[in-house]
Amino acid sequence: MSQSPVMERRSPDAGVEGHGPAETAFIRIDGARKVFTQRSGGAVPVLDNVDLAIAENEFVSFIGRSGCGKTTLLNMIAGLEDVSAGRIAIAGKVVTGPGQGQGVVFQQHALFPWLTAVDNVAFGFHKSGLAKAERRRRALDLLALVGLEAAAGRYPREMSGGMQQRVSIARALALDPQILLMDEPFGALDELTRIELQQELLRIWEARRKTIVFVTHSISEALMLSDRIVLLAPNPGRIKRIFPVDLPRPRLRTDPGFNALYQAIWNELST
Ligand SMILES: Nc1ncnc2c1ncn2[C@@H]1O[C@H](COP(=O)(O)OP(=O)(O)OP(=O)(O)O)[C@@H](O)[C@H]1O
């Protein structure tokens, strides 16, 4: 049986903790620190000395206790939060703000309630300069990619949570970003829908060759999806350990290797 590209894909720096090798770094985080200033004038250190190199087309998940800075780190990669010290660069270019070209897209949960599925996706093209008919045609293609062409005319209130997530993923893909940032996208879904969407996301990742940075609270989800799992610890947020996941895809929860990694991550999280 021939292996799919996803099955052949390996962590580019398996076994290496902290930095990945410089030649494979696509997203490079060097000594990143984040301090939030409170209204009272006090300073709260949230992330301290984060070093991480993510390769092109890599699927990396952040996991860690609530408040350890996962969302803040994702926001910093997106340029939505500035870096108090250190730097973040994408393809060698330092991130100084959001929306630098089409490179990075933050998948947002919320759809516009007054727009149909196809119009929500077409909104992803609103800065593209394409004619309306072309935006609609491309939006329909993306809906087909996420298996929702039949629901093109539905409003968000007429769709399940899983369908809404699919629409939101299609919208995020509209500008064909190189990097997709996803913050607990499947957290609110029932277990079955969640597993379906994980499979869907892997299929899209394989077909479209994206670099994905994904935040989750679920060890199983991180193990199902990721090339590497970055475990953050709180107070202040920092990288505690990086787990390369060298299991072939599609992954099985019953695989002894899966269970061994699950246990190792669980132990690290709970100490
Ligand atoms: N704008 C802000 N001003 C001050 N503190 C903030 C701000 N945003 C986040 N924080 C604090 O920074 C810390 C990290 O928050 P963040 O949301 O990044 O954590 P998280 O790991 O994503 O948490 P969760 O798993 O609960 O989503 C928290 O203590 C939070 O209260």
The ligand as a MOL file (V3000), in Angstrom:
LIG
                    3D

  0  0  0     0  0            999 V3000
M  V30 BEGIN CTAB
M  V30 COUNTS 31 33 0 0 0
M  V30 BEGIN ATOM
M  V30 1 N -4.9990 41.9030 27.6400 0
M  V30 2 C -4.5550 41.3370 28.7890 0
M  V30 3 N -4.2300 42.0940 29.8630 0
M  V30 4 C -3.7560 41.5380 30.9990 0
M  V30 5 N -3.5990 40.2100 31.1680 0
M  V30 6 C -3.9180 39.4040 30.1470 0
M  V30 7 C -4.4210 39.9160 28.8980 0
M  V30 8 N -4.6530 38.8740 28.0620 0
M  V30 9 C -4.3020 37.7600 28.7550 0
M  V30 10 N -3.8730 38.0800 29.9890 0
M  V30 11 C -3.3990 37.1330 31.0050 0
M  V30 12 O -2.3230 36.4220 30.4370 0
M  V30 13 C -2.3240 35.0890 30.8900 0
M  V30 14 C -2.3050 34.1670 29.6910 0
M  V30 15 O -3.5430 34.2490 28.9950 0
M  V30 16 P -3.8550 33.3660 27.7060 0
M  V30 17 O -5.2590 33.6320 27.3250 0
M  V30 18 O -2.7950 33.5770 26.7130 0
M  V30 19 O -3.7080 31.9120 28.3320 0
M  V30 20 P -4.1960 30.5200 27.7230 0
M  V30 21 O -3.1110 29.5620 28.0160 0
M  V30 22 O -4.6010 30.6840 26.3060 0
M  V30 23 O -5.4640 30.2280 28.6260 0
M  V30 24 P -6.7660 29.3320 28.3180 0
M  V30 25 O -6.2700 27.9210 28.1960 0
M  V30 26 O -7.6040 29.5250 29.5390 0
M  V30 27 O -7.3920 29.8590 27.0730 0
M  V30 28 C -3.5490 34.9250 31.7670 0
M  V30 29 O -3.1510 35.0260 33.1020 0
M  V30 30 C -4.4170 36.0850 31.3770 0
M  V30 31 O -5.2160 36.4970 32.4530 0
M  V30 END ATOM
M  V30 BEGIN BOND
M  V30 1 1 1 2
M  V30 2 1 2 3
M  V30 3 2 2 7
M  V30 4 2 3 4
M  V30 5 1 4 5
M  V30 6 2 5 6
M  V30 7 1 6 7
M  V30 8 1 6 10
M  V30 9 1 7 8
M  V30 10 2 8 9
M  V30 11 1 9 10
M  V30 12 1 10 11
M  V30 13 1 11 12
M  V30 14 1 11 30
M  V30 15 1 12 13
M  V30 16 1 13 14
M  V30 17 1 13 28
M  V30 18 1 14 15
M  V30 19 1 15 16
M  V30 20 2 16 17
M  V30 21 1 16 18
M  V30 22 1 16 19
M  V30 23 1 19 20
M  V30 24 2 20 21
M  V30 25 1 20 22
M  V30 26 1 20 23
M  V30 27 1 23 24
M  V30 28 2 24 25
M  V30 29 1 24 26
M  V30 30 1 24 27
M  V30 31 1 28 29
M  V30 32 1 28 30
M  V30 33 1 30 31
M  V30 END BOND
M  V30 END CTAB
M  END
